[in-house]
């Protein structure tokens, strides 16, 4: 007998949501994942981007040379000096879906946003939202709460310069416990300036400006002592490219469309990678392997596209096949540009051409030396995947191509896809029992990893743990195959656990730096203490928090010091890896070079490093002593 359908499908099942309700019900369709600010693509940064994008569009059209942004606590204010929203449409532009000037290609030829959604999403997802337009000696203000108009001010005269000012407070019922990471904001604002040479941006009084565009970007993100030849910088109408080769492994790309940082690439990046290979083969008149040509490359490409089509509202991947309406294909446009301009540059700069050739041939030698080792390592990995339980996989993977009606929701789930790398059966067992099987996977290490600083990639295939880990992540061939958006190192909060964490970070920085540079690697923060009485339980992440909890609960509460992850029960662990999970992002600061960093911390035991350890240990002891005295 068939089971009775528990959900009736009738007229009452059909509901109509207004624009605010739909955005708040399905925020991922509009701004990607929510998050708490620990990741660069979390929603709070997207809200800032959506407002600033409008300022950039004004600048691109020739109006307004600077943008001021102020973040005070939870309140964000963005002021541009463009033309200002037409006063009669101030309310409509920020509260009526599919309303805006960007449908008129004459007004916004190559804008980032074309769908009239951005500021509406910010409005709907903000506890408070205020917009003021200054235009021709007059101003108009409107205020909202969660997208609902609460006050529309009358037009008044104004002495302010033309432009628009938006103030908003992200809704904490949507973005729970959010915070801003300064390094992410720095990167976001620098990218705006690299793509708009001469634009001045101010964030809380800090000035951002670039004179040389993508050349400045690569200079900021590479080390002059480590690149193989001076950065190649070429520009054309609606296209700009900068590239060089480093000593590091992997391929590193920064791709942009109409000022939008396309973190997942798209048709323009695919066209660049293909066009670059073809140009190099033609120049040297040799059929080099594509992986040898692109190995160790660091490149940036920016294109201006008429009415771009992105694969989702968050605009992280370009889908446009053509640059202009009835114009050349993306592949031909970029390929022809490289074939002419890059070819000319190499002919005019023979020293650069020779250095590039040496880098390609070095990649070729290393690839051939690894061929036999890789074959054996792949066979071992396949066998291990069949017979051991090192990887407990999840359902949604970051590099899957979703289809169907719920595509945006699936994409949102994929961005939550996480793999925890932990050590030991007890720790991995607790996480496995507590995890979400849809989005969270677990990889279990056996013992401490090898310190791989200064070693070649040969060790990745010869070392069983490293080989299985790269296969679990699916990054053996390229970074593009990455199966999980978030790689979380989950080790005990003791000396051994910290050592394992450091060795894993060394592994990623040495052989897969793209993962760190693109914000995929995190450290899981788990509580050191549990303080409880019969009424309340408080989990504490440091000594100061423990002392505060003891004071709050009073009368000698029970205190547990967690020595390892395996001591935390699955029921308790569930709360630490769910919506309230505390992740510490591994961030490379602008201008910080990986090899210098690894040499200092993981190289020979220098007097400088000894002094660093002693000085920082002294600071920690002083802090602990201060807490105990209090």
NORHU-V727212 format. One record per residue. RES is the residue in one letter. PSI is psi in whole degrees, 0 to 359 (999 if undefined). Layout:
BEGIN
[[RES	PSI] [RES	PSI]]
END
This chain:
BEGIN
[[X	130] [X	145] [X	146] [X	136] [X	119] [X	344] [X	112] [X	142] [X	103] [X	193] [X	326] [X	343] [X	340] [X	122] [X	149] [X	125] [X	140] [X	175] [X	320] [X	314] [X	320] [X	318] [X	318] [X	331] [X	323] [X	61] [X	330] [X	332] [X	340] [X	325] [X	12] [X	211] [X	156] [X	290] [X	182] [X	12] [X	357] [X	338] [X	147] [X	337] [X	18] [X	157] [X	325] [X	329] [X	327] [X	322] [X	314] [X	316] [X	317] [X	322] [X	315] [X	327] [X	322] [X	324] [X	319] [X	321] [X	320] [X	316] [X	317] [X	326] [X	358] [X	16] [X	118] [X	122] [X	353] [X	158] [X	132] [X	129] [X	134] [X	129] [X	112] [X	105] [X	242] [X	359] [X	128] [X	131] [X	130] [X	125] [X	124] [X	173] [X	44] [X	215] [X	340] [X	143] [X	135] [X	128] [X	327] [X	351] [X	14] [X	313] [X	315] [X	318] [X	328] [X	1] [X	0] [X	117] [X	147] [X	36] [X	129] [X	174] [X	350] [X	359] [X	342] [X	101] [X	341] [X	327] [X	322] [X	79] [X	314] [X	60] [X	161] [X	312] [X	131] [X	4] [X	5] [X	34] [X	324] [X	294] [X	336] [X	320] [X	318] [X	315] [X	309] [X	330] [X	14] [X	138] [X	326] [X	138] [X	128] [X	133] [X	135] [X	128] [X	132] [X	123] [X	118] [X	49] [X	9] [X	161] [X	154] [X	133] [X	144] [X	144] [X	144] [X	157] [X	116] [X	40] [X	352] [X	126] [X	122] [X	337] [X	126] [X	113] [X	154] [X	156] [X	138] [X	164] [X	153] [X	147] [X	1] [X	150] [X	153] [X	149] [X	192] [X	142] [X	128] [X	130] [X	132] [X	155] [X	110] [X	140] [X	117] [X	348] [X	344] [X	309] [X	90] [X	132] [X	39] [X	156] [X	167] [X	133] [X	120] [X	322] [X	324] [X	319] [X	318] [X	312] [X	318] [X	315] [X	324] [X	319] [X	320] [X	317] [X	323] [X	327] [X	353] [X	73] [X	129] [X	339] [X	135] [X	125] [X	143] [X	127] [X	111] [X	39] [X	350] [X	131] [X	135] [X	127] [X	144] [X	137] [X	333] [X	18] [X	231] [X	337] [X	317] [X	322] [X	310] [X	323] [X	325] [X	331] [X	9] [X	168] [X	124] [X	332] [X	345] [X	343] [X	151] [X	340] [X	158] [X	146] [X	131] [X	127] [X	114] [X	145] [X	150] [X	186] [X	118] [X	20] [X	142] [X	138] [X	139] [X	140] [X	156] [X	178] [X	141] [X	185] [X	349] [X	167] [X	164] [X	182] [X	133] [X	123] [X	145] [X	111] [X	141] [X	147] [X	120] [X	38] [X	358] [X	128] [X	105] [X	89] [X	337] [X	11] [X	230] [X	200] [X	326] [X	320] [X	320] [X	319] [X	323] [X	312] [X	320] [X	315] [X	325] [X	315] [X	314] [X	317] [X	317] [X	317] [X	318] [X	321] [X	312] [X	355] [X	46] [X	138] [X	66] [X	151] [X	140] [X	322] [X	331] [X	325] [X	320] [X	348] [X	130] [X	13] [X	147] [X	115] [X	154] [X	137] [X	135] [X	131] [X	153] [X	123] [X	138] [X	123] [X	65] [X	148] [X	119] [X	159] [X	352] [X	168] [X	331] [X	354] [X	40] [X	352] [X	123] [X	137] [X	352] [X	135] [X	339] [X	154] [X	315] [X	162] [X	126] [X	23] [X	193] [X	155] [X	157] [X	317] [X	314] [X	319] [X	309] [X	320] [X	316] [X	321] [X	313] [X	319] [X	326] [X	303] [X	317] [X	320] [X	314] [X	319] [X	316] [X	325] [X	324] [X	343] [X	76] [X	329] [X	319] [X	317] [X	322] [X	320] [X	322] [X	319] [X	318] [X	321] [X	317] [X	316] [X	330] [X	317] [X	321] [X	315] [X	314] [X	321] [X	317] [X	323] [X	329] [X	346] [X	309] [X	318] [X	318] [X	321] [X	314] [X	320] [X	320] [X	321] [X	319] [X	321] [X	318] [X	317] [X	318] [X	322] [X	331] [X	328] [X	355] [X	178] [X	38] [X	326] [X	120] [X	106] [X	172] [X	176] [X	313] [X	130] [X	147] [X	325] [X	10] [X	154] [X	98] [X	152] [X	174] [X	180] [X	326] [X	29] [X	313] [X	325] [X	320] [X	319] [X	319] [X	318] [X	319] [X	324] [X	341] [X	351] [X	128] [X	139] [X	126] [X	125] [X	115] [X	173] [X	130] [X	151] [X	323] [X	315] [X	313] [X	328] [X	317] [X	314] [X	318] [X	318] [X	331] [X	345] [X	166] [X	117] [X	341] [X	320] [X	354] [X	125] [X	162] [X	130] [X	126] [X	121] [X	158] [X	100] [X	185] [X	135] [X	166] [X	143] [X	107] [X	12] [X	133] [X	355] [X	161] [X	171] [X	350] [X	325] [X	333] [X	326] [X	330] [X	332] [X	120] [X	317] [X	314] [X	318] [X	315] [X	325] [X	315] [X	328] [X	323] [X	321] [X	343] [X	46] [X	15] [X	314] [X	316] [X	160] [X	333] [X	339] [X	0] [X	127] [X	345] [X	134] [X	328] [X	121] [X	112] [X	120] [X	116] [X	94] [X	165] [X	150] [X	44] [X	185] [X	316] [X	317] [X	319] [X	325] [X	316] [X	318] [X	315] [X	321] [X	323] [X	319] [X	322] [X	317] [X	311] [X	316] [X	326] [X	315] [X	335] [X	58] [X	335] [X	324] [X	321] [X	313] [X	332] [X	15] [X	35] [X	350] [X	132] [X	164] [X	130] [X	128] [X	120] [X	153] [X	146] [X	329] [X	151] [X	121] [X	124] [X	156] [X	195] [X	340] [X	329] [X	148] [X	130] [X	130] [X	132] [X	140] [X	356] [X	175] [X	321] [X	315] [X	324] [X	314] [X	320] [X	321] [X	319] [X	320] [X	321] [X	315] [X	330] [X	182] [X	54] [X	71] [X	163] [X	130] [X	127] [X	128] [X	115] [X	116] [X	334] [X	165] [X	329] [X	343] [X	349] [X	124] [X	154] [X	322] [X	318] [X	318] [X	328] [X	323] [X	338] [X	348] [X	24] [X	217] [X	332] [X	18] [X	133] [X	114] [X	135] [X	110] [X	144] [X	111] [X	131] [X	119] [X	154] [X	128] [X	355] [X	125] [X	135] [X	311] [X	322] [X	319] [X	312] [X	321] [X	321] [X	314] [X	331] [X	359] [X	209] [X	149] [X	85] [X	158] [X	325] [X	319] [X	322] [X	317] [X	321] [X	314] [X	315] [X	315] [X	316] [X	327] [X	320] [X	319] [X	316] [X	316] [X	321] [X	320] [X	316] [X	317] [X	320] [X	319] [X	316] [X	318] [X	319] [X	999]]
END
